[in-house]
Amino acid sequence: MTPDTLTGSSFPQQPKRAIIYVRVSRYRDKDEKISPELQIDACNTLAEREGMVVIDVLQDLDLSGKYFAKRQVEQIIERIKRGKADVVLVWRWSRFGRDATLSS
């Protein structure tokens, strides 16, 4: 086995475990252009391109991005802290939260 060129390790690196997070604030609004399917497809494409394994897809439909309360973001953070996942994939940062300082 040859050493991994990025880490210098003799062991192959495990693929990163990714959670896809989808949020749509107005899911039933016919003008909503960022459908859950569009977000999931884009994240799956990124995961495949980067060699990641998608372990879960969590969706919050009809919920504001202003605060994490009542959304599944807390669950994602806990899973990453516990080492059960490595990254969260979102279609665009605004899907995770409107503002990094307010999304807490």
PDB file as gemmi writes it, atoms N, CA and C in Angstrom:
CRYST1    1.000    1.000    1.000  90.00  90.00  90.00 P 1                      
ATOM      1  N   MET A   1       0.844  -1.169   0.000  1.00  0.00           N  
ATOM      2  CA  MET A   1       0.000   0.000   0.000  1.00  0.00           C  
ATOM      3  C   MET A   1       0.895   1.240   0.000  1.00  0.00           C  
ATOM      4  N   THR A   2       0.548   2.236  -0.792  1.00  0.00           N  
ATOM      5  CA  THR A   2       1.354   3.454  -0.845  1.00  0.00           C  
ATOM      6  C   THR A   2       0.821   4.478   0.139  1.00  0.00           C  
ATOM      7  N   PRO A   3       1.705   5.295   0.696  1.00  0.00           N  
ATOM      8  CA  PRO A   3       1.235   6.319   1.643  1.00  0.00           C  
ATOM      9  C   PRO A   3       0.289   7.307   0.962  1.00  0.00           C  
ATOM     10  N   ASP A   4      -0.681   7.763   1.700  1.00  0.00           N  
ATOM     11  CA  ASP A   4      -1.616   8.776   1.225  1.00  0.00           C  
ATOM     12  C   ASP A   4      -0.853  10.076   1.016  1.00  0.00           C  
ATOM     13  N   THR A   5      -0.988  10.674  -0.127  1.00  0.00           N  
ATOM     14  CA  THR A   5      -0.202  11.865  -0.446  1.00  0.00           C  
ATOM     15  C   THR A   5      -0.587  13.081   0.380  1.00  0.00           C  
ATOM     16  N   LEU A   6      -1.814  13.144   0.886  1.00  0.00           N  
ATOM     17  CA  LEU A   6      -2.209  14.305   1.677  1.00  0.00           C  
ATOM     18  C   LEU A   6      -1.828  14.175   3.142  1.00  0.00           C  
ATOM     19  N   THR A   7      -1.928  12.980   3.695  1.00  0.00           N  
ATOM     20  CA  THR A   7      -1.682  12.813   5.124  1.00  0.00           C  
ATOM     21  C   THR A   7      -0.356  12.143   5.421  1.00  0.00           C  
ATOM     22  N   GLY A   8       0.241  11.499   4.437  1.00  0.00           N  
ATOM     23  CA  GLY A   8       1.473  10.760   4.675  1.00  0.00           C  
ATOM     24  C   GLY A   8       1.211   9.427   5.345  1.00  0.00           C  
ATOM     25  N   SER A   9      -0.035   9.065   5.524  1.00  0.00           N  
ATOM     26  CA  SER A   9      -0.412   7.838   6.216  1.00  0.00           C  
ATOM     27  C   SER A   9      -0.380   6.650   5.265  1.00  0.00           C  
ATOM     28  N   SER A  10      -0.112   5.484   5.811  1.00  0.00           N  
ATOM     29  CA  SER A  10      -0.156   4.254   5.029  1.00  0.00           C  
ATOM     30  C   SER A  10      -1.583   3.725   4.910  1.00  0.00           C  
ATOM     31  N   PHE A  11      -2.478   4.275   5.705  1.00  0.00           N  
ATOM     32  CA  PHE A  11      -3.853   3.801   5.731  1.00  0.00           C  
ATOM     33  C   PHE A  11      -4.727   4.702   4.866  1.00  0.00           C  
ATOM     34  N   PRO A  12      -5.623   4.101   4.111  1.00  0.00           N  
ATOM     35  CA  PRO A  12      -6.525   4.941   3.314  1.00  0.00           C  
ATOM     36  C   PRO A  12      -7.445   5.741   4.224  1.00  0.00           C  
ATOM     37  N   GLN A  13      -7.716   6.972   3.843  1.00  0.00           N  
ATOM     38  CA  GLN A  13      -8.608   7.808   4.639  1.00  0.00           C  
ATOM     39  C   GLN A  13     -10.052   7.382   4.437  1.00  0.00           C  
ATOM     40  N   GLN A  14     -10.822   7.433   5.518  1.00  0.00           N  
ATOM     41  CA  GLN A  14     -12.251   7.155   5.430  1.00  0.00           C  
ATOM     42  C   GLN A  14     -12.937   8.366   4.802  1.00  0.00           C  
ATOM     43  N   PRO A  15     -13.947   8.148   3.983  1.00  0.00           N  
ATOM     44  CA  PRO A  15     -14.667   9.291   3.423  1.00  0.00           C  
ATOM     45  C   PRO A  15     -15.380  10.065   4.525  1.00  0.00           C  
ATOM     46  N   LYS A  16     -15.496  11.359   4.342  1.00  0.00           N  
ATOM     47  CA  LYS A  16     -16.223  12.186   5.312  1.00  0.00           C  
ATOM     48  C   LYS A  16     -17.702  11.807   5.284  1.00  0.00           C  
ATOM     49  N   ARG A  17     -18.283  11.756   6.474  1.00  0.00           N  
ATOM     50  CA  ARG A  17     -19.702  11.446   6.622  1.00  0.00           C  
ATOM     51  C   ARG A  17     -20.470  12.762   6.640  1.00  0.00           C  
ATOM     52  N   ALA A  18     -21.389  12.916   5.720  1.00  0.00           N  
ATOM     53  CA  ALA A  18     -22.101  14.178   5.556  1.00  0.00           C  
ATOM     54  C   ALA A  18     -23.581  14.047   5.877  1.00  0.00           C  
ATOM     55  N   ILE A  19     -24.103  15.094   6.489  1.00  0.00           N  
ATOM     56  CA  ILE A  19     -25.538  15.245   6.698  1.00  0.00           C  
ATOM     57  C   ILE A  19     -25.987  16.375   5.788  1.00  0.00           C  
ATOM     58  N   ILE A  20     -26.982  16.109   4.976  1.00  0.00           N  
ATOM     59  CA  ILE A  20     -27.564  17.161   4.144  1.00  0.00           C  
ATOM     60  C   ILE A  20     -28.676  17.817   4.955  1.00  0.00           C  
ATOM     61  N   TYR A  21     -28.621  19.152   5.008  1.00  0.00           N  
ATOM     62  CA  TYR A  21     -29.667  19.898   5.704  1.00  0.00           C  
ATOM     63  C   TYR A  21     -30.417  20.761   4.699  1.00  0.00           C  
ATOM     64  N   VAL A  22     -31.732  20.604   4.686  1.00  0.00           N  
ATOM     65  CA  VAL A  22     -32.610  21.316   3.763  1.00  0.00           C  
ATOM     66  C   VAL A  22     -33.572  22.163   4.579  1.00  0.00           C  
ATOM     67  N   ARG A  23     -33.693  23.425   4.190  1.00  0.00           N  
ATOM     68  CA  ARG A  23     -34.705  24.281   4.829  1.00  0.00           C  
ATOM     69  C   ARG A  23     -35.403  25.090   3.741  1.00  0.00           C  
ATOM     70  N   VAL A  24     -36.723  25.112   3.842  1.00  0.00           N  
ATOM     71  CA  VAL A  24     -37.542  25.934   2.960  1.00  0.00           C  
ATOM     72  C   VAL A  24     -38.498  26.699   3.849  1.00  0.00           C  
ATOM     73  N   SER A  25     -38.426  28.032   3.810  1.00  0.00           N  
ATOM     74  CA  SER A  25     -39.284  28.812   4.697  1.00  0.00           C  
ATOM     75  C   SER A  25     -40.749  28.808   4.305  1.00  0.00           C  
ATOM     76  N   ARG A  26     -41.029  28.843   3.011  1.00  0.00           N  
ATOM     77  CA  ARG A  26     -42.419  28.862   2.557  1.00  0.00           C  
ATOM     78  C   ARG A  26     -42.636  27.708   1.595  1.00  0.00           C  
ATOM     79  N   TYR A  27     -42.673  26.523   2.115  1.00  0.00           N  
ATOM     80  CA  TYR A  27     -42.746  25.323   1.282  1.00  0.00           C  
ATOM     81  C   TYR A  27     -44.006  25.305   0.409  1.00  0.00           C  
ATOM     82  N   ARG A  28     -45.112  25.759   0.940  1.00  0.00           N  
ATOM     83  CA  ARG A  28     -46.373  25.693   0.188  1.00  0.00           C  
ATOM     84  C   ARG A  28     -46.558  26.884  -0.751  1.00  0.00           C  
ATOM     85  N   ASP A  29     -45.696  27.874  -0.653  1.00  0.00           N  
ATOM     86  CA  ASP A  29     -45.782  29.046  -1.518  1.00  0.00           C  
ATOM     87  C   ASP A  29     -45.423  28.637  -2.944  1.00  0.00           C  
ATOM     88  N   LYS A  30     -46.332  28.843  -3.872  1.00  0.00           N  
ATOM     89  CA  LYS A  30     -46.084  28.405  -5.238  1.00  0.00           C  
ATOM     90  C   LYS A  30     -44.927  29.141  -5.897  1.00  0.00           C  
ATOM     91  N   ASP A  31     -44.500  30.264  -5.308  1.00  0.00           N  
ATOM     92  CA  ASP A  31     -43.371  31.010  -5.860  1.00  0.00           C  
ATOM     93  C   ASP A  31     -42.029  30.525  -5.306  1.00  0.00           C  
ATOM     94  N   GLU A  32     -42.070  29.593  -4.377  1.00  0.00           N  
ATOM     95  CA  GLU A  32     -40.821  29.076  -3.794  1.00  0.00           C  
ATOM     96  C   GLU A  32     -40.004  28.400  -4.880  1.00  0.00           C  
ATOM     97  N   LYS A  33     -38.785  28.870  -5.064  1.00  0.00           N  
ATOM     98  CA  LYS A  33     -37.955  28.363  -6.150  1.00  0.00           C  
ATOM     99  C   LYS A  33     -36.829  27.450  -5.665  1.00  0.00           C  
ATOM    100  N   ILE A  34     -36.675  27.335  -4.364  1.00  0.00           N  
ATOM    101  CA  ILE A  34     -35.593  26.515  -3.824  1.00  0.00           C  
ATOM    102  C   ILE A  34     -36.219  25.267  -3.199  1.00  0.00           C  
ATOM    103  N   SER A  35     -36.683  24.384  -4.036  1.00  0.00           N  
ATOM    104  CA  SER A  35     -37.399  23.203  -3.552  1.00  0.00           C  
ATOM    105  C   SER A  35     -36.454  22.289  -2.766  1.00  0.00           C  
ATOM    106  N   PRO A  36     -37.023  21.471  -1.894  1.00  0.00           N  
ATOM    107  CA  PRO A  36     -36.201  20.490  -1.181  1.00  0.00           C  
ATOM    108  C   PRO A  36     -35.450  19.583  -2.149  1.00  0.00           C  
ATOM    109  N   GLU A  37     -36.102  19.173  -3.230  1.00  0.00           N  
ATOM    110  CA  GLU A  37     -35.463  18.285  -4.197  1.00  0.00           C  
ATOM    111  C   GLU A  37     -34.242  18.940  -4.852  1.00  0.00           C  
ATOM    112  N   LEU A  38     -34.371  20.210  -5.203  1.00  0.00           N  
ATOM    113  CA  LEU A  38     -33.243  20.942  -5.791  1.00  0.00           C  
ATOM    114  C   LEU A  38     -32.069  20.990  -4.815  1.00  0.00           C  
ATOM    115  N   GLN A  39     -32.356  21.288  -3.551  1.00  0.00           N  
ATOM    116  CA  GLN A  39     -31.310  21.374  -2.540  1.00  0.00           C  
ATOM    117  C   GLN A  39     -30.624  20.024  -2.323  1.00  0.00           C  
ATOM    118  N   ILE A  40     -31.424  18.962  -2.239  1.00  0.00           N  
ATOM    119  CA  ILE A  40     -30.871  17.623  -2.011  1.00  0.00           C  
ATOM    120  C   ILE A  40     -30.019  17.186  -3.200  1.00  0.00           C  
ATOM    121  N   ASP A  41     -30.512  17.404  -4.403  1.00  0.00           N  
ATOM    122  CA  ASP A  41     -29.747  17.030  -5.600  1.00  0.00           C  
ATOM    123  C   ASP A  41     -28.409  17.748  -5.649  1.00  0.00           C  
ATOM    124  N   ALA A  42     -28.407  19.049  -5.370  1.00  0.00           N  
ATOM    125  CA  ALA A  42     -27.161  19.820  -5.403  1.00  0.00           C  
ATOM    126  C   ALA A  42     -26.178  19.319  -4.343  1.00  0.00           C  
ATOM    127  N   CYS A  43     -26.671  19.025  -3.147  1.00  0.00           N  
ATOM    128  CA  CYS A  43     -25.797  18.535  -2.072  1.00  0.00           C  
ATOM    129  C   CYS A  43     -25.272  17.140  -2.388  1.00  0.00           C  
ATOM    130  N   ASN A  44     -26.118  16.284  -2.952  1.00  0.00           N  
ATOM    131  CA  ASN A  44     -25.656  14.946  -3.345  1.00  0.00           C  
ATOM    132  C   ASN A  44     -24.575  15.030  -4.414  1.00  0.00           C  
ATOM    133  N   THR A  45     -24.719  15.948  -5.358  1.00  0.00           N  
ATOM    134  CA  THR A  45     -23.714  16.144  -6.397  1.00  0.00           C  
ATOM    135  C   THR A  45     -22.388  16.562  -5.785  1.00  0.00           C  
ATOM    136  N   LEU A  46     -22.435  17.502  -4.849  1.00  0.00           N  
ATOM    137  CA  LEU A  46     -21.217  17.949  -4.162  1.00  0.00           C  
ATOM    138  C   LEU A  46     -20.580  16.802  -3.387  1.00  0.00           C  
ATOM    139  N   ALA A  47     -21.389  16.054  -2.645  1.00  0.00           N  
ATOM    140  CA  ALA A  47     -20.868  14.936  -1.858  1.00  0.00           C  
ATOM    141  C   ALA A  47     -20.170  13.917  -2.752  1.00  0.00           C  
ATOM    142  N   GLU A  48     -20.794  13.595  -3.866  1.00  0.00           N  
ATOM    143  CA  GLU A  48     -20.199  12.628  -4.791  1.00  0.00           C  
ATOM    144  C   GLU A  48     -18.873  13.158  -5.346  1.00  0.00           C  
ATOM    145  N   ARG A  49     -18.881  14.414  -5.752  1.00  0.00           N  
ATOM    146  CA  ARG A  49     -17.670  15.011  -6.319  1.00  0.00           C  
ATOM    147  C   ARG A  49     -16.516  15.032  -5.311  1.00  0.00           C  
ATOM    148  N   GLU A  50     -16.843  15.250  -4.042  1.00  0.00           N  
ATOM    149  CA  GLU A  50     -15.824  15.354  -2.998  1.00  0.00           C  
ATOM    150  C   GLU A  50     -15.533  14.026  -2.297  1.00  0.00           C  
ATOM    151  N   GLY A  51     -16.182  12.958  -2.725  1.00  0.00           N  
ATOM    152  CA  GLY A  51     -15.939  11.645  -2.135  1.00  0.00           C  
ATOM    153  C   GLY A  51     -16.515  11.478  -0.737  1.00  0.00           C  
ATOM    154  N   MET A  52     -17.597  12.185  -0.443  1.00  0.00           N  
ATOM    155  CA  MET A  52     -18.251  12.089   0.863  1.00  0.00           C  
ATOM    156  C   MET A  52     -19.366  11.051   0.809  1.00  0.00           C  
ATOM    157  N   VAL A  53     -19.719  10.536   1.973  1.00  0.00           N  
ATOM    158  CA  VAL A  53     -20.830   9.596   2.104  1.00  0.00           C  
ATOM    159  C   VAL A  53     -21.952  10.321   2.838  1.00  0.00           C  
ATOM    160  N   VAL A  54     -23.098  10.432   2.200  1.00  0.00           N  
ATOM    161  CA  VAL A  54     -24.254  11.067   2.835  1.00  0.00           C  
ATOM    162  C   VAL A  54     -24.899  10.047   3.766  1.00  0.00           C  
ATOM    163  N   ILE A  55     -24.937  10.385   5.059  1.00  0.00           N  
ATOM    164  CA  ILE A  55     -25.489   9.458   6.043  1.00  0.00           C  
ATOM    165  C   ILE A  55     -26.910   9.819   6.465  1.00  0.00           C  
ATOM    166  N   ASP A  56     -27.337  11.046   6.145  1.00  0.00           N  
ATOM    167  CA  ASP A  56     -28.680  11.455   6.538  1.00  0.00           C  
ATOM    168  C   ASP A  56     -29.078  12.709   5.770  1.00  0.00           C  
ATOM    169  N   VAL A  57     -30.373  12.888   5.603  1.00  0.00           N  
ATOM    170  CA  VAL A  57     -30.932  14.103   5.025  1.00  0.00           C  
ATOM    171  C   VAL A  57     -31.993  14.576   5.999  1.00  0.00           C  
ATOM    172  N   LEU A  58     -31.794  15.775   6.546  1.00  0.00           N  
ATOM    173  CA  LEU A  58     -32.757  16.344   7.487  1.00  0.00           C  
ATOM    174  C   LEU A  58     -33.402  17.555   6.843  1.00  0.00           C  
ATOM    175  N   GLN A  59     -34.717  17.669   7.001  1.00  0.00           N  
ATOM    176  CA  GLN A  59     -35.444  18.757   6.373  1.00  0.00           C  
ATOM    177  C   GLN A  59     -36.284  19.513   7.390  1.00  0.00           C  
ATOM    178  N   ASP A  60     -36.260  20.831   7.261  1.00  0.00           N  
ATOM    179  CA  ASP A  60     -37.150  21.706   8.006  1.00  0.00           C  
ATOM    180  C   ASP A  60     -37.939  22.490   6.972  1.00  0.00           C  
ATOM    181  N   LEU A  61     -39.217  22.205   6.864  1.00  0.00           N  
ATOM    182  CA  LEU A  61     -40.066  22.868   5.889  1.00  0.00           C  
ATOM    183  C   LEU A  61     -40.979  23.852   6.607  1.00  0.00           C  
ATOM    184  N   ASP A  62     -41.162  25.009   6.003  1.00  0.00           N  
ATOM    185  CA  ASP A  62     -42.003  26.070   6.566  1.00  0.00           C  
ATOM    186  C   ASP A  62     -41.428  26.660   7.850  1.00  0.00           C  
ATOM    187  N   LEU A  63     -40.106  26.702   7.965  1.00  0.00           N  
ATOM    188  CA  LEU A  63     -39.490  27.266   9.166  1.00  0.00           C  
ATOM    189  C   LEU A  63     -38.525  28.380   8.806  1.00  0.00           C  
ATOM    190  N   SER A  64     -38.547  29.425   9.612  1.00  0.00           N  
ATOM    191  CA  SER A  64     -37.660  30.569   9.405  1.00  0.00           C  
ATOM    192  C   SER A  64     -36.212  30.182   9.673  1.00  0.00           C  
ATOM    193  N   GLY A  65     -35.298  30.882   9.015  1.00  0.00           N  
ATOM    194  CA  GLY A  65     -33.876  30.633   9.227  1.00  0.00           C  
ATOM    195  C   GLY A  65     -33.266  31.527  10.279  1.00  0.00           C  
ATOM    196  N   LYS A  66     -34.083  32.343  10.951  1.00  0.00           N  
ATOM    197  CA  LYS A  66     -33.538  33.311  11.897  1.00  0.00           C  
ATOM    198  C   LYS A  66     -32.943  32.653  13.135  1.00  0.00           C  
ATOM    199  N   TYR A  67     -33.620  31.660  13.680  1.00  0.00           N  
ATOM    200  CA  TYR A  67     -33.149  31.018  14.909  1.00  0.00           C  
ATOM    201  C   TYR A  67     -33.083  29.506  14.726  1.00  0.00           C  
ATOM    202  N   PHE A  68     -32.203  28.855  15.484  1.00  0.00           N  
ATOM    203  CA  PHE A  68     -32.075  27.409  15.424  1.00  0.00           C  
ATOM    204  C   PHE A  68     -33.193  26.706  16.190  1.00  0.00           C  
ATOM    205  N   ALA A  69     -33.832  27.402  17.117  1.00  0.00           N  
ATOM    206  CA  ALA A  69     -34.883  26.780  17.920  1.00  0.00           C  
ATOM    207  C   ALA A  69     -35.959  26.194  17.010  1.00  0.00           C  
ATOM    208  N   LYS A  70     -36.447  25.048  17.367  1.00  0.00           N  
ATOM    209  CA  LYS A  70     -37.491  24.324  16.637  1.00  0.00           C  
ATOM    210  C   LYS A  70     -37.006  23.752  15.312  1.00  0.00           C  
ATOM    211  N   ARG A  71     -35.729  23.839  15.032  1.00  0.00           N  
ATOM    212  CA  ARG A  71     -35.203  23.261  13.797  1.00  0.00           C  
ATOM    213  C   ARG A  71     -34.253  22.119  14.156  1.00  0.00           C  
ATOM    214  N   GLN A  72     -33.857  21.357  13.170  1.00  0.00           N  
ATOM    215  CA  GLN A  72     -33.022  20.179  13.397  1.00  0.00           C  
ATOM    216  C   GLN A  72     -31.527  20.497  13.445  1.00  0.00           C  
ATOM    217  N   VAL A  73     -31.192  21.767  13.422  1.00  0.00           N  
ATOM    218  CA  VAL A  73     -29.791  22.174  13.432  1.00  0.00           C  
ATOM    219  C   VAL A  73     -29.093  21.707  14.707  1.00  0.00           C  
ATOM    220  N   GLU A  74     -29.771  21.805  15.841  1.00  0.00           N  
ATOM    221  CA  GLU A  74     -29.183  21.357  17.112  1.00  0.00           C  
ATOM    222  C   GLU A  74     -28.782  19.882  17.029  1.00  0.00           C  
ATOM    223  N   GLN A  75     -29.626  19.067  16.427  1.00  0.00           N  
ATOM    224  CA  GLN A  75     -29.342  17.635  16.267  1.00  0.00           C  
ATOM    225  C   GLN A  75     -28.085  17.426  15.415  1.00  0.00           C  
ATOM    226  N   ILE A  76     -27.967  18.200  14.351  1.00  0.00           N  
ATOM    227  CA  ILE A  76     -26.793  18.090  13.481  1.00  0.00           C  
ATOM    228  C   ILE A  76     -25.526  18.451  14.246  1.00  0.00           C  
ATOM    229  N   ILE A  77     -25.572  19.554  14.984  1.00  0.00           N  
ATOM    230  CA  ILE A  77     -24.411  20.002  15.761  1.00  0.00           C  
ATOM    231  C   ILE A  77     -24.005  18.928  16.770  1.00  0.00           C  
ATOM    232  N   GLU A  78     -24.965  18.353  17.455  1.00  0.00           N  
ATOM    233  CA  GLU A  78     -24.673  17.308  18.443  1.00  0.00           C  
ATOM    234  C   GLU A  78     -24.050  16.077  17.787  1.00  0.00           C  
ATOM    235  N   ARG A  79     -24.559  15.682  16.650  1.00  0.00           N  
ATOM    236  CA  ARG A  79     -24.016  14.503  15.960  1.00  0.00           C  
ATOM    237  C   ARG A  79     -22.564  14.742  15.531  1.00  0.00           C  
ATOM    238  N   ILE A  80     -22.263  15.939  15.093  1.00  0.00           N  
ATOM    239  CA  ILE A  80     -20.880  16.259  14.715  1.00  0.00           C  
ATOM    240  C   ILE A  80     -19.995  16.291  15.962  1.00  0.00           C  
ATOM    241  N   LYS A  81     -20.481  16.892  17.045  1.00  0.00           N  
ATOM    242  CA  LYS A  81     -19.711  16.923  18.302  1.00  0.00           C  
ATOM    243  C   LYS A  81     -19.414  15.514  18.806  1.00  0.00           C  
ATOM    244  N   ARG A  82     -20.381  14.593  18.677  1.00  0.00           N  
ATOM    245  CA  ARG A  82     -20.210  13.214  19.157  1.00  0.00           C  
ATOM    246  C   ARG A  82     -19.400  12.352  18.187  1.00  0.00           C  
ATOM    247  N   GLY A  83     -18.998  12.923  17.056  1.00  0.00           N  
ATOM    248  CA  GLY A  83     -18.196  12.169  16.095  1.00  0.00           C  
ATOM    249  C   GLY A  83     -19.013  11.232  15.219  1.00  0.00           C  
ATOM    250  N   LYS A  84     -20.316  11.426  15.163  1.00  0.00           N  
ATOM    251  CA  LYS A  84     -21.193  10.575  14.348  1.00  0.00           C  
ATOM    252  C   LYS A  84     -21.285  11.067  12.902  1.00  0.00           C  
ATOM    253  N   ALA A  85     -20.858  12.305  12.662  1.00  0.00           N  
ATOM    254  CA  ALA A  85     -20.839  12.896  11.314  1.00  0.00           C  
ATOM    255  C   ALA A  85     -19.672  13.867  11.269  1.00  0.00           C  
ATOM    256  N   ASP A  86     -19.242  14.185  10.051  1.00  0.00           N  
ATOM    257  CA  ASP A  86     -18.088  15.072   9.895  1.00  0.00           C  
ATOM    258  C   ASP A  86     -18.452  16.450   9.358  1.00  0.00           C  
ATOM    259  N   VAL A  87     -19.425  16.500   8.454  1.00  0.00           N  
ATOM    260  CA  VAL A  87     -19.774  17.775   7.819  1.00  0.00           C  
ATOM    261  C   VAL A  87     -21.278  17.873   7.609  1.00  0.00           C  
ATOM    262  N   VAL A  88     -21.734  19.108   7.458  1.00  0.00           N  
ATOM    263  CA  VAL A  88     -23.120  19.360   7.069  1.00  0.00           C  
ATOM    264  C   VAL A  88     -23.066  20.053   5.707  1.00  0.00           C  
ATOM    265  N   LEU A  89     -23.911  19.580   4.795  1.00  0.00           N  
ATOM    266  CA  LEU A  89     -23.980  20.168   3.464  1.00  0.00           C  
ATOM    267  C   LEU A  89     -25.296  20.913   3.331  1.00  0.00           C  
ATOM    268  N   VAL A  90     -25.212  22.144   2.837  1.00  0.00           N  
ATOM    269  CA  VAL A  90     -26.400  22.951   2.580  1.00  0.00           C  
ATOM    270  C   VAL A  90     -26.305  23.516   1.171  1.00  0.00           C  
ATOM    271  N   TRP A  91     -27.452  23.739   0.573  1.00  0.00           N  
ATOM    272  CA  TRP A  91     -27.496  24.280  -0.778  1.00  0.00           C  
ATOM    273  C   TRP A  91     -26.875  25.669  -0.818  1.00  0.00           C  
ATOM    274  N   ARG A  92     -27.160  26.468   0.180  1.00  0.00           N  
ATOM    275  CA  ARG A  92     -26.607  27.811   0.325  1.00  0.00           C  
ATOM    276  C   ARG A  92     -26.648  28.130   1.814  1.00  0.00           C  
ATOM    277  N   TRP A  93     -25.697  28.945   2.266  1.00  0.00           N  
ATOM    278  CA  TRP A  93     -25.613  29.253   3.707  1.00  0.00           C  
ATOM    279  C   TRP A  93     -26.949  29.729   4.253  1.00  0.00           C  
ATOM    280  N   SER A  94     -27.722  30.481   3.476  1.00  0.00           N  
ATOM    281  CA  SER A  94     -29.003  31.006   3.950  1.00  0.00           C  
ATOM    282  C   SER A  94     -29.968  29.890   4.344  1.00  0.00           C  
ATOM    283  N   ARG A  95     -29.758  28.656   3.853  1.00  0.00           N  
ATOM    284  CA  ARG A  95     -30.615  27.541   4.248  1.00  0.00           C  
ATOM    285  C   ARG A  95     -30.309  27.110   5.672  1.00  0.00           C  
ATOM    286  N   PHE A  96     -29.046  27.257   6.099  1.00  0.00           N  
ATOM    287  CA  PHE A  96     -28.658  26.888   7.468  1.00  0.00           C  
ATOM    288  C   PHE A  96     -29.130  27.950   8.445  1.00  0.00           C  
ATOM    289  N   GLY A  97     -28.947  29.197   8.093  1.00  0.00           N  
ATOM    290  CA  GLY A  97     -29.384  30.296   8.925  1.00  0.00           C  
ATOM    291  C   GLY A  97     -29.225  31.616   8.189  1.00  0.00           C  
ATOM    292  N   ARG A  98     -30.098  32.526   8.480  1.00  0.00           N  
ATOM    293  CA  ARG A  98     -30.073  33.815   7.792  1.00  0.00           C  
ATOM    294  C   ARG A  98     -28.805  34.589   8.044  1.00  0.00           C  
ATOM    295  N   ASP A  99     -28.337  34.562   9.281  1.00  0.00           N  
ATOM    296  CA  ASP A  99     -27.199  35.374   9.683  1.00  0.00           C  
ATOM    297  C   ASP A  99     -26.407  34.562  10.695  1.00  0.00           C  
ATOM    298  N   ALA A 100     -25.109  34.449  10.493  1.00  0.00           N  
ATOM    299  CA  ALA A 100     -24.277  33.619  11.376  1.00  0.00           C  
ATOM    300  C   ALA A 100     -24.362  34.063  12.825  1.00  0.00           C  
ATOM    301  N   THR A 101     -24.522  35.342  13.074  1.00  0.00           N  
ATOM    302  CA  THR A 101     -24.574  35.815  14.466  1.00  0.00           C  
ATOM    303  C   THR A 101     -25.955  35.609  15.083  1.00  0.00           C  
ATOM    304  N   LEU A 102     -27.010  35.578  14.270  1.00  0.00           N  
ATOM    305  CA  LEU A 102     -28.371  35.391  14.802  1.00  0.00           C  
ATOM    306  C   LEU A 102     -28.765  33.924  14.874  1.00  0.00           C  
ATOM    307  N   SER A 103     -28.149  33.082  14.113  1.00  0.00           N  
ATOM    308  CA  SER A 103     -28.526  31.659  14.065  1.00  0.00           C  
ATOM    309  C   SER A 103     -27.880  30.909  15.208  1.00  0.00           C  
ATOM    310  N   SER A 104     -28.426  31.099  16.383  1.00  0.00           N  
ATOM    311  CA  SER A 104     -27.860  30.433  17.564  1.00  0.00           C  
ATOM    312  C   SER A 104     -28.947  29.942  18.475  1.00  0.00           C  
TER     313      SER A 104                                                      
END                                                                             
